[in-house]
Amino acid sequence: MLTLIILVVLLIGVYAGARRGLVLQVVYTIGYILSFFVAKAYYLNLSEKLEMLVPYSQPGIDDNMIYYNTAEKLNLDYAFYNALAFLLIIAIGWLITRIIGYMLNSLTFLPLLREVNYLGGGLLGFIMQYLAIFLFLKFLTFIPFEFVQDQFTNSGLANWIVQNTPYLSTTVYDWWLGIVNTSQ
């Protein structure tokens, strides 16, 4: 079921990008990339504050967490708050980007070669949607409920996205678990 949802969301990303066209989708992509870097810079500050506001159900030693060993399970609360802060900052950045994109909607109608406009916009829409899915799925890996963990066991696509997304699978894992220097 999760695989089907992911595929539908990716298709929606392609459709939305193609409909916007290449120029407007480039504006959205730049905004989303800026949101990503702002989130990278400030998520640690926000995560400290979220610890006081949002409860986290720490997994027990015997809980089956697909992607984390016993030692990592003990620090998943830290990773959960880091991931939540990161996603909140990105969501705010994406909202601002959407507002700006709405104001620049006339860029959709710039005269470009029709196929290039649709294909370029669709490709960028797919990439941005894929990254959003990756971040959301990575966040869900920290949720210690059996139902959530079973979704990853039952979906080869979700499992592949979380574990094999080039560069981001290991980098985001390291950021959120606090394994590396976060200024990198």
C-alpha atoms as a printed R data frame, in Angstrom:
    type eleno elety resid chain resno      x      y       z
1   ATOM     1    CA   MET     A     1  0.000  0.000   0.000
2   ATOM     2    CA   LEU     A     2  2.817  2.398   0.892
3   ATOM     3    CA   THR     A     3  4.469  1.679  -2.453
4   ATOM     4    CA   LEU     A     4  1.281  2.649  -4.280
5   ATOM     5    CA   ILE     A     5  0.991  5.886  -2.290
6   ATOM     6    CA   ILE     A     6  4.616  6.772  -3.073
7   ATOM     7    CA   LEU     A     7  4.113  6.120  -6.792
8   ATOM     8    CA   VAL     A     8  0.947  8.243  -6.891
9   ATOM     9    CA   VAL     A     9  2.679 11.113  -5.072
10  ATOM    10    CA   LEU     A    10  5.607 10.935  -7.510
11  ATOM    11    CA   LEU     A    11  3.217 11.033 -10.468
12  ATOM    12    CA   ILE     A    12  1.487 14.055  -8.945
13  ATOM    13    CA   GLY     A    13  4.915 15.721  -8.698
14  ATOM    14    CA   VAL     A    14  5.584 15.059 -12.383
15  ATOM    15    CA   TYR     A    15  2.139 16.335 -13.358
16  ATOM    16    CA   ALA     A    16  2.401 19.478 -11.213
17  ATOM    17    CA   GLY     A    17  5.898 20.231 -12.528
18  ATOM    18    CA   ALA     A    18  4.844 19.743 -16.150
19  ATOM    19    CA   ARG     A    19  1.804 21.926 -15.615
20  ATOM    20    CA   ARG     A    20  3.862 24.699 -14.046
21  ATOM    21    CA   GLY     A    21  6.427 24.549 -16.790
22  ATOM    22    CA   LEU     A    22 10.192 24.670 -16.598
23  ATOM    23    CA   VAL     A    23 10.653 28.336 -15.660
24  ATOM    24    CA   LEU     A    24  8.155 28.375 -12.789
25  ATOM    25    CA   GLN     A    25  9.333 24.964 -11.587
26  ATOM    26    CA   VAL     A    26 12.908 26.314 -11.485
27  ATOM    27    CA   VAL     A    27 11.642 29.097  -9.185
28  ATOM    28    CA   TYR     A    28 10.015 26.471  -6.939
29  ATOM    29    CA   THR     A    29 13.130 24.309  -6.999
30  ATOM    30    CA   ILE     A    30 15.385 27.204  -5.984
31  ATOM    31    CA   GLY     A    31 13.009 28.036  -3.141
32  ATOM    32    CA   TYR     A    32 12.958 24.429  -1.971
33  ATOM    33    CA   ILE     A    33 16.748 24.183  -2.118
34  ATOM    34    CA   LEU     A    34 17.081 27.398  -0.100
35  ATOM    35    CA   SER     A    35 14.584 25.976   2.418
36  ATOM    36    CA   PHE     A    36 16.726 22.855   2.692
37  ATOM    37    CA   PHE     A    37 19.864 24.857   3.480
38  ATOM    38    CA   VAL     A    38 18.052 27.078   5.986
39  ATOM    39    CA   ALA     A    39 16.731 23.930   7.682
40  ATOM    40    CA   LYS     A    40 20.244 22.469   7.711
41  ATOM    41    CA   ALA     A    41 21.578 25.613   9.377
42  ATOM    42    CA   TYR     A    42 18.914 26.012  12.078
43  ATOM    43    CA   TYR     A    43 17.344 22.653  12.895
44  ATOM    44    CA   LEU     A    44 19.567 21.993  15.919
45  ATOM    45    CA   ASN     A    45 18.448 25.213  17.613
46  ATOM    46    CA   LEU     A    46 14.787 24.379  17.095
47  ATOM    47    CA   SER     A    47 15.121 20.721  18.090
48  ATOM    48    CA   GLU     A    48 16.181 21.713  21.613
49  ATOM    49    CA   LYS     A    49 12.951 23.668  22.023
50  ATOM    50    CA   LEU     A    50 10.769 20.919  20.553
51  ATOM    51    CA   GLU     A    51 11.933 18.485  23.234
52  ATOM    52    CA   MET     A    52  9.876 20.465  25.737
53  ATOM    53    CA   LEU     A    53  6.769 20.632  23.530
54  ATOM    54    CA   VAL     A    54  6.429 17.325  21.684
55  ATOM    55    CA   PRO     A    55  6.375 13.920  23.402
56  ATOM    56    CA   TYR     A    56  8.366 11.020  21.990
57  ATOM    57    CA   SER     A    57  7.716  7.376  22.773
58  ATOM    58    CA   GLN     A    58 11.216  5.973  23.267
59  ATOM    59    CA   PRO     A    59 11.529  2.452  21.811
60  ATOM    60    CA   GLY     A    60 12.296 -0.368  24.198
61  ATOM    61    CA   ILE     A    61 15.282 -2.658  23.827
62  ATOM    62    CA   ASP     A    62 13.026 -5.399  22.428
63  ATOM    63    CA   ASP     A    63 11.155 -3.155  19.976
64  ATOM    64    CA   ASN     A    64 11.834 -4.020  16.359
65  ATOM    65    CA   MET     A    65 13.305 -0.944  14.692
66  ATOM    66    CA   ILE     A    66 14.236 -1.930  11.154
67  ATOM    67    CA   TYR     A    67 17.034  0.557  10.536
68  ATOM    68    CA   TYR     A    68 18.574  1.008  13.983
69  ATOM    69    CA   ASN     A    69 20.593 -1.228  16.263
70  ATOM    70    CA   THR     A    70 20.218 -1.344  20.043
71  ATOM    71    CA   ALA     A    71 22.761  1.431  20.702
72  ATOM    72    CA   GLU     A    72 21.144  3.718  18.140
73  ATOM    73    CA   LYS     A    73 17.690  3.071  19.594
74  ATOM    74    CA   LEU     A    74 18.813  4.750  22.805
75  ATOM    75    CA   ASN     A    75 19.415  8.022  20.921
76  ATOM    76    CA   LEU     A    76 16.381  7.989  18.654
77  ATOM    77    CA   ASP     A    77 14.690 10.698  20.695
78  ATOM    78    CA   TYR     A    78 17.555 13.018  19.739
79  ATOM    79    CA   ALA     A    79 17.200 12.032  16.074
80  ATOM    80    CA   PHE     A    80 13.399 12.378  16.226
81  ATOM    81    CA   TYR     A    81 13.578 15.968  17.483
82  ATOM    82    CA   ASN     A    82 16.309 16.857  14.977
83  ATOM    83    CA   ALA     A    83 14.236 15.422  12.133
84  ATOM    84    CA   LEU     A    84 11.044 17.111  13.329
85  ATOM    85    CA   ALA     A    85 12.795 20.490  13.565
86  ATOM    86    CA   PHE     A    86 14.324 20.013  10.123
87  ATOM    87    CA   LEU     A    87 10.948 19.144   8.587
88  ATOM    88    CA   LEU     A    88  9.164 22.049  10.312
89  ATOM    89    CA   ILE     A    89 11.691 24.552   8.973
90  ATOM    90    CA   ILE     A    90 11.450 23.041   5.497
91  ATOM    91    CA   ALA     A    91  7.642 23.136   5.652
92  ATOM    92    CA   ILE     A    92  7.719 26.849   6.471
93  ATOM    93    CA   GLY     A    93 10.228 27.446   3.667
94  ATOM    94    CA   TRP     A    94  8.107 25.464   1.237
95  ATOM    95    CA   LEU     A    95  5.027 27.454   2.239
96  ATOM    96    CA   ILE     A    96  6.856 30.723   1.577
97  ATOM    97    CA   THR     A    97  8.093 29.313  -1.741
98  ATOM    98    CA   ARG     A    98  4.549 28.333  -2.720
99  ATOM    99    CA   ILE     A    99  3.304 31.860  -1.965
100 ATOM   100    CA   ILE     A   100  6.092 33.380  -4.066
101 ATOM   101    CA   GLY     A   101  5.421 30.846  -6.825
102 ATOM   102    CA   TYR     A   102  1.744 31.726  -6.802
103 ATOM   103    CA   MET     A   103  2.634 35.400  -7.260
104 ATOM   104    CA   LEU     A   104  4.904 34.455 -10.189
105 ATOM   105    CA   ASN     A   105  2.332 32.193 -11.838
106 ATOM   106    CA   SER     A   106  2.583 34.189 -15.065
107 ATOM   107    CA   LEU     A   107  6.011 32.580 -15.637
108 ATOM   108    CA   THR     A   108  4.103 29.453 -16.633
109 ATOM   109    CA   PHE     A   109  3.133 31.136 -19.861
110 ATOM   110    CA   LEU     A   110  6.594 32.252 -21.006
111 ATOM   111    CA   PRO     A   111  7.188 31.160 -24.580
112 ATOM   112    CA   LEU     A   112  9.475 28.128 -24.494
113 ATOM   113    CA   LEU     A   113  9.576 25.068 -26.658
114 ATOM   114    CA   ARG     A   114  6.474 23.249 -25.418
115 ATOM   115    CA   GLU     A   115  8.149 19.845 -24.964
116 ATOM   116    CA   VAL     A   116 11.133 21.317 -23.116
117 ATOM   117    CA   ASN     A   117  8.794 23.280 -20.879
118 ATOM   118    CA   TYR     A   118  6.715 20.211 -19.964
119 ATOM   119    CA   LEU     A   119  9.565 17.715 -19.700
120 ATOM   120    CA   GLY     A   120 11.866 20.019 -17.734
121 ATOM   121    CA   GLY     A   121  9.103 21.042 -15.367
122 ATOM   122    CA   GLY     A   122  7.997 17.428 -14.948
123 ATOM   123    CA   LEU     A   123 11.533 16.242 -14.221
124 ATOM   124    CA   LEU     A   124 12.131 18.954 -11.618
125 ATOM   125    CA   GLY     A   125  8.699 18.248 -10.121
126 ATOM   126    CA   PHE     A   126  9.612 14.565  -9.807
127 ATOM   127    CA   ILE     A   127 12.961 15.345  -8.154
128 ATOM   128    CA   MET     A   128 11.440 17.744  -5.622
129 ATOM   129    CA   GLN     A   129  8.630 15.321  -4.810
130 ATOM   130    CA   TYR     A   130 11.134 12.482  -4.410
131 ATOM   131    CA   LEU     A   131 13.178 14.532  -1.943
132 ATOM   132    CA   ALA     A   132 10.063 15.390   0.069
133 ATOM   133    CA   ILE     A   133  9.094 11.707   0.176
134 ATOM   134    CA   PHE     A   134 12.627 10.764   1.226
135 ATOM   135    CA   LEU     A   135 12.650 13.235   4.131
136 ATOM   136    CA   PHE     A   136  9.201 12.169   5.309
137 ATOM   137    CA   LEU     A   137 10.035  8.457   5.121
138 ATOM   138    CA   LYS     A   138 13.354  8.994   6.899
139 ATOM   139    CA   PHE     A   139 11.460 10.778   9.677
140 ATOM   140    CA   LEU     A   140  9.002  7.883   9.935
141 ATOM   141    CA   THR     A   141 11.870  5.460  10.562
142 ATOM   142    CA   PHE     A   142 12.221  7.044  14.019
143 ATOM   143    CA   ILE     A   143  8.633  6.239  15.011
144 ATOM   144    CA   PRO     A   144  8.798  3.129  17.236
145 ATOM   145    CA   PHE     A   145  5.316  1.793  16.483
146 ATOM   146    CA   GLU     A   146  5.067 -1.649  14.948
147 ATOM   147    CA   PHE     A   147  2.536 -0.506  12.339
148 ATOM   148    CA   VAL     A   148  4.942  2.157  11.052
149 ATOM   149    CA   GLN     A   149  7.939 -0.168  11.020
150 ATOM   150    CA   ASP     A   150  5.919 -2.855   9.211
151 ATOM   151    CA   GLN     A   151  5.241 -0.421   6.375
152 ATOM   152    CA   PHE     A   152  8.957 -0.363   5.608
153 ATOM   153    CA   THR     A   153  9.189 -4.139   5.815
154 ATOM   154    CA   ASN     A   154  6.291 -4.494   3.366
155 ATOM   155    CA   SER     A   155  7.359 -1.813   0.885
156 ATOM   156    CA   GLY     A   156 10.493 -2.467  -1.113
157 ATOM   157    CA   LEU     A   157 10.240  0.998  -2.669
158 ATOM   158    CA   ALA     A   158 10.040  2.805   0.687
159 ATOM   159    CA   ASN     A   159 12.912  0.712   1.997
160 ATOM   160    CA   TRP     A   160 14.977  1.472  -1.113
161 ATOM   161    CA   ILE     A   161 14.291  5.223  -0.886
162 ATOM   162    CA   VAL     A   162 15.342  5.362   2.775
163 ATOM   163    CA   GLN     A   163 18.482  3.276   2.349
164 ATOM   164    CA   ASN     A   164 19.701  4.004  -1.183
165 ATOM   165    CA   THR     A   165 19.019  7.635  -2.034
166 ATOM   166    CA   PRO     A   166 22.423  8.841  -3.241
167 ATOM   167    CA   TYR     A   167 24.278 11.046  -0.767
168 ATOM   168    CA   LEU     A   168 21.199 11.868   1.328
169 ATOM   169    CA   SER     A   169 20.578  8.427   2.864
170 ATOM   170    CA   THR     A   170 23.826  8.512   4.800
171 ATOM   171    CA   THR     A   171 24.167 12.280   5.188
172 ATOM   172    CA   VAL     A   172 20.703 12.926   6.627
173 ATOM   173    CA   TYR     A   173 21.094  9.865   8.863
174 ATOM   174    CA   ASP     A   174 24.327 11.331  10.219
175 ATOM   175    CA   TRP     A   175 22.859 14.823  10.695
176 ATOM   176    CA   TRP     A   176 19.768 13.679  12.511
177 ATOM   177    CA   LEU     A   177 21.517 11.134  14.713
178 ATOM   178    CA   GLY     A   178 24.250 13.684  15.437
179 ATOM   179    CA   ILE     A   179 27.053 11.415  14.265
180 ATOM   180    CA   VAL     A   180 29.074 13.982  12.327
181 ATOM   181    CA   ASN     A   181 29.924 17.619  12.716
182 ATOM   182    CA   THR     A   182 26.725 19.401  11.643
183 ATOM   183    CA   SER     A   183 28.633 22.339  10.153
184 ATOM   184    CA   GLN     A   184 29.652 20.156   7.181
